[in-house]
């Protein structure tokens, strides 16, 4: 297991940032990707997410290499408020 990274305090609200392994959405060239198992610094107060250079590099690489594990369908909803 890698040591949790120390993210410092939240840049936006000063809240405590704790590392969690979550799935994140990532857009690249107009396509939406879901990346699982991402160690992410999450602000306990406002929910802002932080990635280390190592993690964002790894996400970048897996997208560019087309390292697709599986594909899921995403339901698109309409709230009916637009004219
Ligand atoms: Zn925050």
PDB file of the backbone (N, CA, C, O) and the ligand in Angstrom, with CONECT records:
HET     ZN  A 101       1
ATOM      1  N   UNK A   1       0.843  -1.207   0.000  1.00  0.00           N
ATOM      2  CA  UNK A   1       0.000   0.000   0.000  1.00  0.00           C
ATOM      3  C   UNK A   1       0.875   1.253   0.000  1.00  0.00           C
ATOM      4  O   UNK A   1       1.869   1.336   0.722  1.00  0.00           O
ATOM      5  N   UNK A   2       0.490   2.204  -0.812  1.00  0.00           N
ATOM      6  CA  UNK A   2       1.214   3.470  -0.800  1.00  0.00           C
ATOM      7  C   UNK A   2       0.730   4.326   0.371  1.00  0.00           C
ATOM      8  O   UNK A   2      -0.412   4.209   0.815  1.00  0.00           O
ATOM      9  N   UNK A   3       1.606   5.172   0.851  1.00  0.00           N
ATOM     10  CA  UNK A   3       1.264   6.110   1.928  1.00  0.00           C
ATOM     11  C   UNK A   3       0.273   7.138   1.386  1.00  0.00           C
ATOM     12  O   UNK A   3       0.441   7.622   0.267  1.00  0.00           O
ATOM     13  N   UNK A   4      -0.768   7.483   2.173  1.00  0.00           N
ATOM     14  CA  UNK A   4      -1.664   8.551   1.707  1.00  0.00           C
ATOM     15  C   UNK A   4      -0.866   9.850   1.561  1.00  0.00           C
ATOM     16  O   UNK A   4      -0.038  10.189   2.407  1.00  0.00           O
ATOM     17  N   UNK A   5      -1.130  10.546   0.493  1.00  0.00           N
ATOM     18  CA  UNK A   5      -0.440  11.804   0.218  1.00  0.00           C
ATOM     19  C   UNK A   5      -0.967  12.903   1.141  1.00  0.00           C
ATOM     20  O   UNK A   5      -2.152  12.923   1.473  1.00  0.00           O
ATOM     21  N   UNK A   6      -0.095  13.805   1.549  1.00  0.00           N
ATOM     22  CA  UNK A   6      -0.545  14.948   2.348  1.00  0.00           C
ATOM     23  C   UNK A   6      -0.889  16.103   1.403  1.00  0.00           C
ATOM     24  O   UNK A   6      -0.008  16.697   0.782  1.00  0.00           O
ATOM     25  N   UNK A   7      -2.163  16.402   1.309  1.00  0.00           N
ATOM     26  CA  UNK A   7      -2.633  17.404   0.346  1.00  0.00           C
ATOM     27  C   UNK A   7      -2.639  18.815   0.927  1.00  0.00           C
ATOM     28  O   UNK A   7      -2.848  19.786   0.199  1.00  0.00           O
ATOM     29  N   UNK A   8      -2.413  18.930   2.218  1.00  0.00           N
ATOM     30  CA  UNK A   8      -2.513  20.242   2.840  1.00  0.00           C
ATOM     31  C   UNK A   8      -3.976  20.640   2.979  1.00  0.00           C
ATOM     32  O   UNK A   8      -4.862  19.805   2.796  1.00  0.00           O
ATOM     33  N   UNK A   9      -4.238  21.886   3.295  1.00  0.00           N
ATOM     34  CA  UNK A   9      -5.611  22.342   3.443  1.00  0.00           C
ATOM     35  C   UNK A   9      -6.199  22.705   2.084  1.00  0.00           C
ATOM     36  O   UNK A   9      -5.476  22.967   1.123  1.00  0.00           O
ATOM     37  N   UNK A  10      -7.541  22.714   2.032  1.00  0.00           N
ATOM     38  CA  UNK A  10      -8.233  23.041   0.789  1.00  0.00           C
ATOM     39  C   UNK A  10      -7.886  24.461   0.335  1.00  0.00           C
ATOM     40  O   UNK A  10      -7.904  25.408   1.122  1.00  0.00           O
ATOM     41  N   UNK A  11      -7.574  24.579  -0.941  1.00  0.00           N
ATOM     42  CA  UNK A  11      -7.203  25.860  -1.536  1.00  0.00           C
ATOM     43  C   UNK A  11      -8.386  26.833  -1.509  1.00  0.00           C
ATOM     44  O   UNK A  11      -8.194  28.045  -1.416  1.00  0.00           O
ATOM     45  N   UNK A  12      -9.597  26.304  -1.589  1.00  0.00           N
ATOM     46  CA  UNK A  12     -10.776  27.159  -1.709  1.00  0.00           C
ATOM     47  C   UNK A  12     -11.387  27.546  -0.372  1.00  0.00           C
ATOM     48  O   UNK A  12     -11.756  28.702  -0.169  1.00  0.00           O
ATOM     49  N   UNK A  13     -11.496  26.570   0.555  1.00  0.00           N
ATOM     50  CA  UNK A  13     -12.211  26.876   1.793  1.00  0.00           C
ATOM     51  C   UNK A  13     -11.356  26.656   3.038  1.00  0.00           C
ATOM     52  O   UNK A  13     -11.795  26.966   4.146  1.00  0.00           O
ATOM     53  N   UNK A  14     -10.138  26.125   2.878  1.00  0.00           N
ATOM     54  CA  UNK A  14      -9.276  25.895   4.025  1.00  0.00           C
ATOM     55  C   UNK A  14      -9.629  24.650   4.815  1.00  0.00           C
ATOM     56  O   UNK A  14      -9.039  24.397   5.866  1.00  0.00           O
ATOM     57  N   UNK A  15     -10.581  23.868   4.329  1.00  0.00           N
ATOM     58  CA  UNK A  15     -11.003  22.644   5.009  1.00  0.00           C
ATOM     59  C   UNK A  15      -9.939  21.557   4.941  1.00  0.00           C
ATOM     60  O   UNK A  15      -8.947  21.678   4.222  1.00  0.00           O
ATOM     61  N   UNK A  16     -10.166  20.501   5.698  1.00  0.00           N
ATOM     62  CA  UNK A  16      -9.224  19.392   5.726  1.00  0.00           C
ATOM     63  C   UNK A  16      -9.410  18.511   4.491  1.00  0.00           C
ATOM     64  O   UNK A  16     -10.530  18.137   4.140  1.00  0.00           O
ATOM     65  N   UNK A  17      -8.304  18.191   3.847  1.00  0.00           N
ATOM     66  CA  UNK A  17      -8.351  17.338   2.659  1.00  0.00           C
ATOM     67  C   UNK A  17      -7.842  15.950   3.021  1.00  0.00           C
ATOM     68  O   UNK A  17      -6.701  15.787   3.455  1.00  0.00           O
ATOM     69  N   UNK A  18      -8.712  14.941   2.835  1.00  0.00           N
ATOM     70  CA  UNK A  18      -8.342  13.563   3.154  1.00  0.00           C
ATOM     71  C   UNK A  18      -8.328  12.722   1.899  1.00  0.00           C
ATOM     72  O   UNK A  18      -9.135  12.921   0.991  1.00  0.00           O
ATOM     73  N   UNK A  19      -7.405  11.779   1.856  1.00  0.00           N
ATOM     74  CA  UNK A  19      -7.324  10.926   0.678  1.00  0.00           C
ATOM     75  C   UNK A  19      -8.332   9.785   0.745  1.00  0.00           C
ATOM     76  O   UNK A  19      -8.456   9.090   1.753  1.00  0.00           O
ATOM     77  N   UNK A  20      -9.055   9.617  -0.377  1.00  0.00           N
ATOM     78  CA  UNK A  20      -9.991   8.514  -0.531  1.00  0.00           C
ATOM     79  C   UNK A  20      -9.760   7.900  -1.887  1.00  0.00           C
ATOM     80  O   UNK A  20      -9.343   8.580  -2.825  1.00  0.00           O
ATOM     81  N   UNK A  21     -10.031   6.606  -1.995  1.00  0.00           N
ATOM     82  CA  UNK A  21      -9.957   5.971  -3.306  1.00  0.00           C
ATOM     83  C   UNK A  21     -11.365   5.966  -3.889  1.00  0.00           C
ATOM     84  O   UNK A  21     -12.255   5.280  -3.386  1.00  0.00           O
ATOM     85  N   UNK A  22     -11.553   6.735  -4.947  1.00  0.00           N
ATOM     86  CA  UNK A  22     -12.899   6.903  -5.502  1.00  0.00           C
ATOM     87  C   UNK A  22     -12.866   6.706  -7.021  1.00  0.00           C
ATOM     88  O   UNK A  22     -11.806   6.483  -7.604  1.00  0.00           O
ATOM     89  N   UNK A  23     -14.044   6.793  -7.653  1.00  0.00           N
ATOM     90  CA  UNK A  23     -14.034   6.842  -9.110  1.00  0.00           C
ATOM     91  C   UNK A  23     -14.270   8.286  -9.534  1.00  0.00           C
ATOM     92  O   UNK A  23     -15.086   8.995  -8.945  1.00  0.00           O
ATOM     93  N   UNK A  24     -13.560   8.698 -10.543  1.00  0.00           N
ATOM     94  CA  UNK A  24     -13.685  10.082 -10.996  1.00  0.00           C
ATOM     95  C   UNK A  24     -14.076  10.123 -12.464  1.00  0.00           C
ATOM     96  O   UNK A  24     -13.753   9.222 -13.238  1.00  0.00           O
ATOM     97  N   UNK A  25     -14.788  11.201 -12.834  1.00  0.00           N
ATOM     98  CA  UNK A  25     -15.130  11.437 -14.226  1.00  0.00           C
ATOM     99  C   UNK A  25     -14.077  12.333 -14.824  1.00  0.00           C
ATOM    100  O   UNK A  25     -13.559  13.245 -14.180  1.00  0.00           O
ATOM    101  N   UNK A  26     -13.781  12.055 -16.052  1.00  0.00           N
ATOM    102  CA  UNK A  26     -12.696  12.744 -16.700  1.00  0.00           C
ATOM    103  C   UNK A  26     -13.082  12.946 -18.149  1.00  0.00           C
ATOM    104  O   UNK A  26     -13.470  11.994 -18.825  1.00  0.00           O
ATOM    105  N   UNK A  27     -12.981  14.177 -18.637  1.00  0.00           N
ATOM    106  CA  UNK A  27     -13.282  14.414 -20.042  1.00  0.00           C
ATOM    107  C   UNK A  27     -12.010  14.604 -20.832  1.00  0.00           C
ATOM    108  O   UNK A  27     -11.113  15.346 -20.430  1.00  0.00           O
ATOM    109  N   UNK A  28     -11.943  13.919 -21.970  1.00  0.00           N
ATOM    110  CA  UNK A  28     -10.790  14.096 -22.835  1.00  0.00           C
ATOM    111  C   UNK A  28     -11.259  14.039 -24.277  1.00  0.00           C
ATOM    112  O   UNK A  28     -11.911  13.081 -24.690  1.00  0.00           O
ATOM    113  N   UNK A  29     -10.925  15.065 -25.035  1.00  0.00           N
ATOM    114  CA  UNK A  29     -11.345  15.181 -26.437  1.00  0.00           C
ATOM    115  C   UNK A  29     -12.842  14.955 -26.590  1.00  0.00           C
ATOM    116  O   UNK A  29     -13.285  14.226 -27.478  1.00  0.00           O
ATOM    117  N   UNK A  30     -13.622  15.595 -25.705  1.00  0.00           N
ATOM    118  CA  UNK A  30     -15.076  15.544 -25.829  1.00  0.00           C
ATOM    119  C   UNK A  30     -15.705  14.241 -25.369  1.00  0.00           C
ATOM    120  O   UNK A  30     -16.925  14.095 -25.429  1.00  0.00           O
ATOM    121  N   UNK A  31     -14.903  13.296 -24.912  1.00  0.00           N
ATOM    122  CA  UNK A  31     -15.467  12.029 -24.435  1.00  0.00           C
ATOM    123  C   UNK A  31     -15.378  11.962 -22.927  1.00  0.00           C
ATOM    124  O   UNK A  31     -14.428  12.455 -22.319  1.00  0.00           O
ATOM    125  N   UNK A  32     -16.389  11.340 -22.329  1.00  0.00           N
ATOM    126  CA  UNK A  32     -16.413  11.203 -20.882  1.00  0.00           C
ATOM    127  C   UNK A  32     -15.866   9.836 -20.482  1.00  0.00           C
ATOM    128  O   UNK A  32     -16.284   8.805 -21.010  1.00  0.00           O
ATOM    129  N   UNK A  33     -14.941   9.848 -19.557  1.00  0.00           N
ATOM    130  CA  UNK A  33     -14.358   8.607 -19.055  1.00  0.00           C
ATOM    131  C   UNK A  33     -14.614   8.502 -17.559  1.00  0.00           C
ATOM    132  O   UNK A  33     -14.634   9.502 -16.842  1.00  0.00           O
ATOM    133  N   UNK A  34     -14.807   7.281 -17.111  1.00  0.00           N
ATOM    134  CA  UNK A  34     -14.913   7.012 -15.693  1.00  0.00           C
ATOM    135  C   UNK A  34     -13.665   6.228 -15.304  1.00  0.00           C
ATOM    136  O   UNK A  34     -13.365   5.190 -15.895  1.00  0.00           O
ATOM    137  N   UNK A  35     -12.947   6.726 -14.316  1.00  0.00           N
ATOM    138  CA  UNK A  35     -11.718   6.053 -13.905  1.00  0.00           C
ATOM    139  C   UNK A  35     -11.906   5.544 -12.483  1.00  0.00           C
ATOM    140  O   UNK A  35     -12.205   6.315 -11.571  1.00  0.00           O
ATOM    141  N   UNK A  36     -11.726   4.235 -12.304  1.00  0.00           N
ATOM    142  CA  UNK A  36     -11.940   3.636 -10.986  1.00  0.00           C
ATOM    143  C   UNK A  36     -10.643   3.536 -10.199  1.00  0.00           C
ATOM    144  O   UNK A  36      -9.553   3.506 -10.770  1.00  0.00           O
ATOM    145  N   UNK A  37     -10.780   3.485  -8.883  1.00  0.00           N
ATOM    146  CA  UNK A  37      -9.621   3.236  -8.021  1.00  0.00           C
ATOM    147  C   UNK A  37      -8.633   4.378  -8.020  1.00  0.00           C
ATOM    148  O   UNK A  37      -7.424   4.150  -8.026  1.00  0.00           O
ATOM    149  N   UNK A  38      -9.128   5.609  -8.011  1.00  0.00           N
ATOM    150  CA  UNK A  38      -8.236   6.768  -8.068  1.00  0.00           C
ATOM    151  C   UNK A  38      -8.007   7.349  -6.663  1.00  0.00           C
ATOM    152  O   UNK A  38      -8.954   7.818  -6.032  1.00  0.00           O
ATOM    153  N   UNK A  39      -6.763   7.323  -6.171  1.00  0.00           N
ATOM    154  CA  UNK A  39      -6.477   7.963  -4.887  1.00  0.00           C
ATOM    155  C   UNK A  39      -6.627   9.478  -5.064  1.00  0.00           C
ATOM    156  O   UNK A  39      -5.884  10.108  -5.816  1.00  0.00           O
ATOM    157  N   UNK A  40      -7.607  10.043  -4.352  1.00  0.00           N
ATOM    158  CA  UNK A  40      -7.979  11.443  -4.559  1.00  0.00           C
ATOM    159  C   UNK A  40      -8.048  12.162  -3.222  1.00  0.00           C
ATOM    160  O   UNK A  40      -8.586  11.624  -2.254  1.00  0.00           O
ATOM    161  N   UNK A  41      -7.513  13.361  -3.163  1.00  0.00           N
ATOM    162  CA  UNK A  41      -7.677  14.190  -1.977  1.00  0.00           C
ATOM    163  C   UNK A  41      -9.036  14.864  -2.047  1.00  0.00           C
ATOM    164  O   UNK A  41      -9.308  15.623  -2.978  1.00  0.00           O
ATOM    165  N   UNK A  42      -9.906  14.587  -1.052  1.00  0.00           N
ATOM    166  CA  UNK A  42     -11.248  15.163  -1.074  1.00  0.00           C
ATOM    167  C   UNK A  42     -11.406  16.102   0.122  1.00  0.00           C
ATOM    168  O   UNK A  42     -11.182  15.702   1.264  1.00  0.00           O
ATOM    169  N   UNK A  43     -11.792  17.351  -0.144  1.00  0.00           N
ATOM    170  CA  UNK A  43     -12.016  18.304   0.933  1.00  0.00           C
ATOM    171  C   UNK A  43     -13.245  17.885   1.728  1.00  0.00           C
ATOM    172  O   UNK A  43     -14.319  17.661   1.169  1.00  0.00           O
ATOM    173  N   UNK A  44     -13.068  17.783   3.052  1.00  0.00           N
ATOM    174  CA  UNK A  44     -14.154  17.335   3.920  1.00  0.00           C
ATOM    175  C   UNK A  44     -15.243  18.391   4.053  1.00  0.00           C
ATOM    176  O   UNK A  44     -16.347  18.094   4.510  1.00  0.00           O
ATOM    177  N   UNK A  45     -14.939  19.609   3.660  1.00  0.00           N
ATOM    178  CA  UNK A  45     -15.878  20.703   3.828  1.00  0.00           C
ATOM    179  C   UNK A  45     -16.642  21.021   2.534  1.00  0.00           C
ATOM    180  O   UNK A  45     -17.873  21.055   2.536  1.00  0.00           O
ATOM    181  N   UNK A  46     -15.921  21.251   1.439  1.00  0.00           N
ATOM    182  CA  UNK A  46     -16.597  21.678   0.203  1.00  0.00           C
ATOM    183  C   UNK A  46     -16.584  20.612  -0.888  1.00  0.00           C
ATOM    184  O   UNK A  46     -17.231  20.777  -1.923  1.00  0.00           O
ATOM    185  N   UNK A  47     -15.844  19.508  -0.664  1.00  0.00           N
ATOM    186  CA  UNK A  47     -15.870  18.421  -1.638  1.00  0.00           C
ATOM    187  C   UNK A  47     -14.930  18.606  -2.823  1.00  0.00           C
ATOM    188  O   UNK A  47     -14.910  17.770  -3.727  1.00  0.00           O
ATOM    189  N   UNK A  48     -14.155  19.681  -2.836  1.00  0.00           N
ATOM    190  CA  UNK A  48     -13.180  19.880  -3.913  1.00  0.00           C
ATOM    191  C   UNK A  48     -12.213  18.701  -3.974  1.00  0.00           C
ATOM    192  O   UNK A  48     -11.809  18.166  -2.941  1.00  0.00           O
ATOM    193  N   UNK A  49     -11.842  18.295  -5.204  1.00  0.00           N
ATOM    194  CA  UNK A  49     -10.972  17.131  -5.355  1.00  0.00           C
ATOM    195  C   UNK A  49      -9.583  17.561  -5.815  1.00  0.00           C
ATOM    196  O   UNK A  49      -9.417  18.480  -6.617  1.00  0.00           O
ATOM    197  N   UNK A  50      -8.601  16.862  -5.276  1.00  0.00           N
ATOM    198  CA  UNK A  50      -7.206  17.136  -5.617  1.00  0.00           C
ATOM    199  C   UNK A  50      -6.515  15.862  -6.064  1.00  0.00           C
ATOM    200  O   UNK A  50      -6.712  14.793  -5.486  1.00  0.00           O
ATOM    201  N   UNK A  51      -5.700  15.994  -7.105  1.00  0.00           N
ATOM    202  CA  UNK A  51      -4.946  14.847  -7.603  1.00  0.00           C
ATOM    203  C   UNK A  51      -3.454  15.151  -7.548  1.00  0.00           C
ATOM    204  O   UNK A  51      -3.024  16.266  -7.843  1.00  0.00           O
ATOM    205  N   UNK A  52      -2.685  14.161  -7.173  1.00  0.00           N
ATOM    206  CA  UNK A  52      -1.238  14.347  -7.224  1.00  0.00           C
ATOM    207  C   UNK A  52      -0.795  14.273  -8.685  1.00  0.00           C
ATOM    208  O   UNK A  52      -1.526  13.779  -9.543  1.00  0.00           O
ATOM    209  N   UNK A  53       0.415  14.773  -8.954  1.00  0.00           N
ATOM    210  CA  UNK A  53       0.962  14.727 -10.316  1.00  0.00           C
ATOM    211  C   UNK A  53       1.072  13.276 -10.782  1.00  0.00           C
ATOM    212  O   UNK A  53       0.850  12.970 -11.953  1.00  0.00           O
ATOM    213  N   UNK A  54       1.418  12.385  -9.844  1.00  0.00           N
ATOM    214  CA  UNK A  54       1.544  10.960 -10.170  1.00  0.00           C
ATOM    215  C   UNK A  54       0.206  10.384 -10.638  1.00  0.00           C
ATOM    216  O   UNK A  54       0.137   9.660 -11.631  1.00  0.00           O
ATOM    217  N   UNK A  55      -0.865  10.728  -9.891  1.00  0.00           N
ATOM    218  CA  UNK A  55      -2.187  10.194 -10.211  1.00  0.00           C
ATOM    219  C   UNK A  55      -2.714  10.788 -11.512  1.00  0.00           C
ATOM    220  O   UNK A  55      -3.230  10.054 -12.355  1.00  0.00           O
ATOM    221  N   UNK A  56      -2.592  12.126 -11.697  1.00  0.00           N
ATOM    222  CA  UNK A  56      -3.117  12.670 -12.950  1.00  0.00           C
ATOM    223  C   UNK A  56      -2.318  12.186 -14.152  1.00  0.00           C
ATOM    224  O   UNK A  56      -2.864  12.035 -15.245  1.00  0.00           O
ATOM    225  N   UNK A  57      -1.013  11.941 -13.950  1.00  0.00           N
ATOM    226  CA  UNK A  57      -0.206  11.375 -15.025  1.00  0.00           C
ATOM    227  C   UNK A  57      -0.675   9.973 -15.393  1.00  0.00           C
ATOM    228  O   UNK A  57      -0.735   9.612 -16.568  1.00  0.00           O
ATOM    229  N   UNK A  58      -1.006   9.187 -14.365  1.00  0.00           N
ATOM    230  CA  UNK A  58      -1.453   7.813 -14.603  1.00  0.00           C
ATOM    231  C   UNK A  58      -2.814   7.799 -15.308  1.00  0.00           C
ATOM    232  O   UNK A  58      -3.052   6.958 -16.175  1.00  0.00           O
ATOM    233  N   UNK A  59      -3.713   8.730 -14.940  1.00  0.00           N
ATOM    234  CA  UNK A  59      -5.029   8.827 -15.592  1.00  0.00           C
ATOM    235  C   UNK A  59      -4.833   9.196 -17.060  1.00  0.00           C
ATOM    236  O   UNK A  59      -5.410   8.572 -17.951  1.00  0.00           O
ATOM    237  N   UNK A  60      -4.029  10.200 -17.294  1.00  0.00           N
ATOM    238  CA  UNK A  60      -3.677  10.639 -18.640  1.00  0.00           C
ATOM    239  C   UNK A  60      -3.192   9.502 -19.516  1.00  0.00           C
ATOM    240  O   UNK A  60      -3.653   9.298 -20.639  1.00  0.00           O
ATOM    241  N   UNK A  61      -2.240   8.772 -18.954  1.00  0.00           N
ATOM    242  CA  UNK A  61      -1.645   7.664 -19.695  1.00  0.00           C
ATOM    243  C   UNK A  61      -2.674   6.603 -20.031  1.00  0.00           C
ATOM    244  O   UNK A  61      -2.724   6.116 -21.160  1.00  0.00           O
ATOM    245  N   UNK A  62      -3.513   6.233 -19.035  1.00  0.00           N
ATOM    246  CA  UNK A  62      -4.452   5.138 -19.284  1.00  0.00           C
ATOM    247  C   UNK A  62      -5.476   5.555 -20.340  1.00  0.00           C
ATOM    248  O   UNK A  62      -5.930   4.716 -21.118  1.00  0.00           O
ATOM    249  N   UNK A  63      -5.848   6.846 -20.380  1.00  0.00           N
ATOM    250  CA  UNK A  63      -6.791   7.305 -21.404  1.00  0.00           C
ATOM    251  C   UNK A  63      -6.126   7.305 -22.777  1.00  0.00           C
ATOM    252  O   UNK A  63      -6.705   6.825 -23.752  1.00  0.00           O
ATOM    253  N   UNK A  64      -4.933   7.834 -22.850  1.00  0.00           N
ATOM    254  CA  UNK A  64      -4.238   7.911 -24.142  1.00  0.00           C
ATOM    255  C   UNK A  64      -3.893   6.530 -24.689  1.00  0.00           C
ATOM    256  O   UNK A  64      -3.887   6.317 -25.901  1.00  0.00           O
ATOM    257  N   UNK A  65      -3.605   5.594 -23.784  1.00  0.00           N
ATOM    258  CA  UNK A  65      -3.286   4.237 -24.221  1.00  0.00           C
ATOM    259  C   UNK A  65      -4.547   3.425 -24.507  1.00  0.00           C
ATOM    260  O   UNK A  65      -4.468   2.282 -24.955  1.00  0.00           O
ATOM    261  N   UNK A  66      -5.712   4.024 -24.245  1.00  0.00           N
ATOM    262  CA  UNK A  66      -6.971   3.325 -24.486  1.00  0.00           C
ATOM    263  C   UNK A  66      -7.120   2.107 -23.607  1.00  0.00           C
ATOM    264  O   UNK A  66      -7.596   1.059 -24.043  1.00  0.00           O
ATOM    265  N   UNK A  67      -6.710   2.256 -22.374  1.00  0.00           N
ATOM    266  CA  UNK A  67      -6.719   1.185 -21.398  1.00  0.00           C
ATOM    267  C   UNK A  67      -8.130   0.943 -20.845  1.00  0.00           C
ATOM    268  O   UNK A  67      -8.360   1.078 -19.643  1.00  0.00           O
ATOM    269  N   UNK A  68      -9.067   0.588 -21.724  1.00  0.00           N
ATOM    270  CA  UNK A  68     -10.474   0.505 -21.311  1.00  0.00           C
ATOM    271  C   UNK A  68     -10.788  -0.862 -20.715  1.00  0.00           C
ATOM    272  O   UNK A  68     -10.566  -1.895 -21.348  1.00  0.00           O
ATOM    273  N   UNK A  69     -11.306  -0.854 -19.497  1.00  0.00           N
ATOM    274  CA  UNK A  69     -11.626  -2.070 -18.770  1.00  0.00           C
ATOM    275  C   UNK A  69     -13.010  -2.566 -19.169  1.00  0.00           C
ATOM    276  O   UNK A  69     -13.196  -3.747 -19.461  1.00  0.00           O
ATOM    277  N   UNK A  70     -13.968  -1.662 -19.178  1.00  0.00           N
ATOM    278  CA  UNK A  70     -15.306  -1.968 -19.657  1.00  0.00           C
ATOM    279  C   UNK A  70     -15.995  -0.666 -20.010  1.00  0.00           C
ATOM    280  O   UNK A  70     -15.511   0.412 -19.667  1.00  0.00           O
ATOM    281  N   UNK A  71     -17.125  -0.765 -20.696  1.00  0.00           N
ATOM    282  CA  UNK A  71     -17.865   0.431 -21.092  1.00  0.00           C
ATOM    283  C   UNK A  71     -19.254   0.370 -20.479  1.00  0.00           C
ATOM    284  O   UNK A  71     -19.920  -0.663 -20.532  1.00  0.00           O
ATOM    285  N   UNK A  72     -19.690   1.493 -19.894  1.00  0.00           N
ATOM    286  CA  UNK A  72     -21.024   1.533 -19.298  1.00  0.00           C
ATOM    287  C   UNK A  72     -21.868   2.565 -20.020  1.00  0.00           C
ATOM    288  O   UNK A  72     -21.349   3.495 -20.637  1.00  0.00           O
ATOM    289  N   UNK A  73     -23.168   2.387 -19.934  1.00  0.00           N
ATOM    290  CA  UNK A  73     -24.075   3.367 -20.507  1.00  0.00           C
ATOM    291  C   UNK A  73     -24.413   4.404 -19.457  1.00  0.00           C
ATOM    292  O   UNK A  73     -24.614   4.065 -18.291  1.00  0.00           O
ATOM    293  N   UNK A  74     -24.478   5.661 -19.856  1.00  0.00           N
ATOM    294  CA  UNK A  74     -24.836   6.712 -18.909  1.00  0.00           C
ATOM    295  C   UNK A  74     -26.185   7.306 -19.316  1.00  0.00           C
ATOM    296  O   UNK A  74     -26.329   7.815 -20.427  1.00  0.00           O
ATOM    297  N   UNK A  75     -27.184   7.240 -18.408  1.00  0.00           N
ATOM    298  CA  UNK A  75     -28.493   7.811 -18.743  1.00  0.00           C
ATOM    299  C   UNK A  75     -28.386   9.342 -18.828  1.00  0.00           C
ATOM    300  O   UNK A  75     -27.783   9.975 -17.961  1.00  0.00           O
ATOM    301  N   UNK A  76     -28.960   9.913 -19.853  1.00  0.00           N
ATOM    302  CA  UNK A  76     -28.973  11.361 -20.011  1.00  0.00           C
ATOM    303  C   UNK A  76     -30.372  11.843 -19.659  1.00  0.00           C
ATOM    304  O   UNK A  76     -31.348  11.374 -20.244  1.00  0.00           O
ATOM    305  N   UNK A  77     -30.490  12.769 -18.717  1.00  0.00           N
ATOM    306  CA  UNK A  77     -31.790  13.223 -18.257  1.00  0.00           C
ATOM    307  C   UNK A  77     -32.094  14.617 -18.766  1.00  0.00           C
ATOM    308  O   UNK A  77     -31.199  15.376 -19.137  1.00  0.00           O
ATOM    309  N   UNK A  78     -33.371  14.931 -18.773  1.00  0.00           N
ATOM    310  CA  UNK A  78     -33.799  16.271 -19.145  1.00  0.00           C
ATOM    311  C   UNK A  78     -34.670  16.801 -18.019  1.00  0.00           C
ATOM    312  O   UNK A  78     -35.584  16.111 -17.567  1.00  0.00           O
ATOM    313  N   UNK A  79     -34.396  18.034 -17.557  1.00  0.00           N
ATOM    314  CA  UNK A  79     -35.203  18.550 -16.450  1.00  0.00           C
ATOM    315  C   UNK A  79     -36.351  19.415 -16.948  1.00  0.00           C
ATOM    316  O   UNK A  79     -37.203  19.817 -16.155  1.00  0.00           O
ATOM    317  N   UNK A  80     -36.392  19.708 -18.237  1.00  0.00           N
ATOM    318  CA  UNK A  80     -37.547  20.383 -18.819  1.00  0.00           C
ATOM    319  C   UNK A  80     -37.711  21.846 -18.436  1.00  0.00           C
ATOM    320  O   UNK A  80     -38.830  22.359 -18.464  1.00  0.00           O
ATOM    321  N   UNK A  81     -36.624  22.537 -18.076  1.00  0.00           N
ATOM    322  CA  UNK A  81     -36.738  23.941 -17.707  1.00  0.00           C
ATOM    323  C   UNK A  81     -36.301  24.876 -18.826  1.00  0.00           C
ATOM    324  O   UNK A  81     -36.539  26.082 -18.760  1.00  0.00           O
ATOM    325  N   UNK A  82     -35.660  24.320 -19.856  1.00  0.00           N
ATOM    326  CA  UNK A  82     -35.199  25.195 -20.932  1.00  0.00           C
ATOM    327  C   UNK A  82     -36.353  25.492 -21.894  1.00  0.00           C
ATOM    328  O   UNK A  82     -37.304  24.718 -21.999  1.00  0.00           O
ATOM    329  N   UNK A  83     -36.252  26.608 -22.582  1.00  0.00           N
ATOM    330  CA  UNK A  83     -37.347  27.072 -23.451  1.00  0.00           C
ATOM    331  C   UNK A  83     -37.512  26.149 -24.658  1.00  0.00           C
ATOM    332  O   UNK A  83     -38.382  26.380 -25.497  1.00  0.00           O
TER     333      UNK A  83
HETATM  334 ZN    ZN A 101     -12.721  22.937   0.546  1.00  0.00          ZN
END
